Amino acid sequence: MIFALLPVKSPQNAKQRLNGFLPAAHRETLARLMYEHTMAALCGARGIDRVVVVTSDNEITERARGSGALVFEERQQSSHSLSADAACLRALELGATTALLVPIDVPLVTAEDFSLLAATARPGVVVVPSADGTGTNALARTPPDVIDSCFGPGSFRAHLEQASRKGVAAEVLRLPGLMFDIDTPGDVAELLERAPENRVASFLRSVCPSK
C-alpha cells in the first residue's frame, strides 16, 4: 500500500523566510492556501491508497478529515524530518509498503505529478530535488523506513549518499510541479510570472500588488 504523508506545521509559524516581505497573517493564509492546493492534488492522484496529514493544527486536522485523509496528530512539530520519520513508522504499522513524503508549499503541483511519483516508487528511494538542485522536495521510500529523513539545506545529496551507504537503490525524478516551492520573495515573483491565474498567485498579487 502506498501512503502519501504530508507533514504540516502550524500555519501561524509557516514561511518564516518571508518575514519582512509578508506580515504574519498573510503568511498564515498563504500556508493554508498551499495546503489546500496540495491536498486537492493528492486526493486526485492515481495509485495512492491513503493520504495522511501529520499536524498539530486543529483547523488543518478538521479539513484533512473532511477530505477523507487520515490524520496523525502531533503535540508539536519539532522538525520536518522527525515528523516525517515518525509518520513513516506509524504508516508501516498500518500496512504501508511505500511512503511518499510530500511538501505543502508547491503551488504548481498537479495530481499527475503525484500519480507519476507513486508510479515510480520501487524498492529503495526516489528523490525529487528542489529547483536549485540542493534540497529535497519529495521522497518516495520503499519500505517506509528504508532510509532516514534529512530535509533541509543539502538534503538532496544527503539522501542519495545515505542510500548509497546502506546499499539502497536510488533514483532521481524531476517533476517541475514538485520542484518549485515558495520560500523567498524571489519565488513569489517567479510564481506571479509563471502562473498568474493560480489561486495562490492571485492571493499573493492581492496582498503585495507592487511585488
C-alpha positions as CSV (number, residue, x, y, z in Angstrom):
1,M,0.0,0.0,0.0
2,I,1.2,3.5,-0.9
3,F,0.7,6.1,1.8
4,A,1.2,9.8,1.0
5,L,2.4,11.6,4.1
6,L,2.0,15.3,4.3
7,P,3.7,16.9,7.4
8,V,2.0,20.3,8.1
9,K,3.5,22.7,10.6
10,S,1.2,25.2,12.3
11,P,0.4,27.8,9.6
12,Q,0.9,30.5,12.1
13,N,4.6,29.6,12.1
14,A,5.0,28.9,8.4
15,K,7.1,30.6,5.8
16,Q,9.4,32.4,8.2
17,R,11.8,33.2,5.3
18,L,9.1,35.6,4.0
19,N,9.1,37.5,7.3
20,G,9.6,41.2,6.4
21,F,8.0,40.6,2.9
22,L,4.6,39.4,4.2
23,P,3.0,40.0,7.6
24,A,2.3,37.0,9.8
25,A,-1.4,37.0,8.9
26,H,-0.7,36.8,5.2
27,R,2.0,34.1,5.7
28,E,-0.6,32.0,7.5
29,T,-3.2,32.5,4.8
30,L,-0.5,31.6,2.2
31,A,0.3,28.4,4.0
32,R,-3.3,27.4,4.3
33,L,-3.9,28.0,0.6
34,M,-0.9,26.0,-0.4
35,Y,-2.0,23.2,1.9
36,E,-5.5,23.1,0.3
37,H,-3.9,23.1,-3.2
38,T,-1.6,20.2,-2.3
39,M,-4.4,18.2,-0.7
40,A,-6.6,18.6,-3.7
41,A,-3.8,17.3,-6.0
42,L,-3.1,14.4,-3.6
43,C,-6.7,13.4,-3.4
44,G,-7.0,13.5,-7.2
45,A,-3.9,11.4,-7.8
46,R,-3.8,7.8,-9.0
47,G,-2.0,5.0,-7.2
48,I,-2.1,6.4,-3.7
49,D,-4.0,4.3,-1.2
50,R,-4.0,6.6,1.8
51,V,-3.4,10.3,2.2
52,V,-2.1,11.1,5.7
53,V,-1.7,14.6,7.2
54,V,0.7,15.0,10.1
55,T,-0.1,18.1,12.1
56,S,-0.8,19.7,15.4
57,D,-3.1,22.4,13.9
58,N,-6.8,21.9,14.7
59,E,-8.1,23.6,11.6
60,I,-5.8,21.6,9.3
61,T,-6.9,18.4,11.2
62,E,-10.6,19.2,10.5
63,R,-10.1,20.0,6.9
64,A,-8.0,16.9,6.4
65,R,-10.6,14.6,7.8
66,G,-13.2,16.4,5.7
67,S,-11.2,15.5,2.7
68,G,-11.1,11.8,3.7
69,A,-7.5,11.9,4.8
70,L,-6.1,10.1,7.9
71,V,-4.6,12.4,10.5
72,F,-1.6,11.7,12.6
73,E,-1.9,14.2,15.4
74,E,1.2,15.8,16.9
75,R,1.5,17.8,20.1
76,Q,4.1,20.0,18.2
77,Q,6.4,19.7,15.2
78,S,10.0,19.8,16.3
79,S,11.3,19.3,12.8
80,H,10.1,18.3,9.4
81,S,12.4,15.3,9.4
82,L,11.4,14.0,12.8
83,S,7.7,14.3,11.9
84,A,8.3,12.5,8.6
85,D,10.1,9.6,10.1
86,A,7.6,9.2,13.0
87,A,4.8,9.2,10.4
88,C,6.6,6.6,8.3
89,L,6.8,4.2,11.3
90,R,3.1,4.7,12.0
91,A,2.2,4.1,8.4
92,L,4.4,1.0,8.4
93,E,2.3,-0.3,11.3
94,L,-0.9,0.3,9.3
95,G,0.4,-1.7,6.4
96,A,2.1,0.8,4.2
97,T,4.7,-0.6,1.9
98,T,5.7,2.7,0.4
99,A,5.7,6.2,1.9
100,L,5.6,9.3,-0.3
101,L,6.9,12.3,1.7
102,V,5.5,15.4,0.1
103,P,5.5,19.1,0.9
104,I,2.7,21.7,1.1
105,D,4.5,24.6,-0.4
106,V,4.4,23.6,-4.1
107,P,1.6,25.8,-5.7
108,L,2.2,24.4,-9.2
109,V,1.9,20.7,-8.3
110,T,-0.7,18.6,-10.0
111,A,-2.5,15.3,-9.4
112,E,-0.5,14.0,-12.3
113,D,2.8,14.8,-10.6
114,F,1.7,12.8,-7.6
115,S,0.5,10.0,-9.8
116,L,3.9,9.8,-11.5
117,L,5.7,9.8,-8.2
118,A,3.5,6.9,-6.9
119,A,4.0,5.0,-10.2
120,T,7.8,5.4,-10.0
121,A,8.1,4.1,-6.4
122,R,10.0,0.8,-6.2
123,P,12.2,-0.9,-3.6
124,G,14.7,1.8,-2.4
125,V,14.2,5.6,-2.7
126,V,13.1,8.1,-5.3
127,V,14.2,11.6,-4.7
128,V,12.6,14.7,-6.2
129,P,15.1,17.6,-5.9
130,S,14.2,21.2,-5.3
131,A,14.6,23.6,-8.3
132,D,18.1,24.6,-7.3
133,G,19.2,21.0,-7.0
134,T,20.3,21.2,-3.4
135,G,17.1,20.3,-1.4
136,T,14.6,17.5,-1.4
137,N,11.0,18.4,-2.3
138,A,9.6,14.9,-2.3
139,L,10.8,11.5,-1.3
140,A,9.4,8.0,-2.0
141,R,10.7,5.3,0.4
142,T,10.0,1.6,-0.1
143,P,9.7,0.3,2.6
144,P,8.8,3.5,4.5
145,D,11.8,3.1,6.9
146,V,14.4,2.3,4.2
147,I,16.4,5.5,5.0
148,D,16.0,8.3,7.5
149,S,14.9,11.8,6.6
150,C,17.3,14.7,6.5
151,F,15.3,17.5,5.0
152,G,16.8,21.0,4.8
153,P,19.8,22.6,3.0
154,G,21.9,20.0,1.2
155,S,19.3,17.2,1.7
156,F,19.3,16.1,-1.9
157,R,22.9,14.9,-1.7
158,A,22.4,13.7,1.9
159,H,19.5,11.4,1.0
160,L,21.4,10.0,-2.0
161,E,24.6,9.5,0.0
162,Q,22.7,7.8,2.8
163,A,21.0,5.4,0.3
164,S,24.5,4.6,-1.2
165,R,25.9,3.8,2.3
166,K,23.1,1.5,3.0
167,G,23.2,-0.2,-0.3
168,V,19.7,1.1,-1.2
169,A,18.7,1.7,-4.8
170,A,18.1,5.4,-5.5
171,E,16.5,7.2,-8.4
172,V,16.2,10.9,-9.2
173,L,12.8,12.1,-10.5
174,R,12.5,15.6,-11.8
175,L,8.9,16.8,-11.8
176,P,8.6,20.5,-12.4
177,G,5.4,20.9,-10.4
178,L,7.0,19.3,-7.3
179,M,10.4,21.0,-7.8
180,F,9.1,24.6,-7.5
181,D,8.3,25.8,-4.0
182,I,7.7,29.1,-2.2
183,D,10.4,30.1,0.3
184,T,11.6,33.5,-0.7
185,P,10.3,36.8,-2.3
186,G,12.1,35.7,-5.5
187,D,9.9,32.5,-5.5
188,V,6.8,34.7,-5.1
189,A,7.9,36.8,-8.1
190,E,8.5,33.7,-10.2
191,L,5.1,32.3,-9.4
192,L,3.4,35.5,-10.4
193,E,5.2,35.4,-13.7
194,R,4.8,31.7,-14.4
195,A,1.2,31.2,-13.3
196,P,-0.6,34.5,-12.7
197,E,-4.1,32.8,-12.6
198,N,-3.0,30.3,-10.0
199,R,-5.1,30.6,-6.8
200,V,-2.0,31.1,-4.6
201,A,-0.6,33.6,-7.1
202,S,-3.9,35.5,-7.1
203,F,-3.8,35.8,-3.3
204,L,-0.2,37.0,-3.3
205,R,-0.9,39.6,-6.0
206,S,-3.8,40.9,-3.9
207,V,-1.7,41.4,-0.8
208,C,1.6,42.5,-2.4
209,P,0.5,44.2,-5.7
210,S,3.7,46.1,-6.1
211,K,5.9,43.0,-5.8
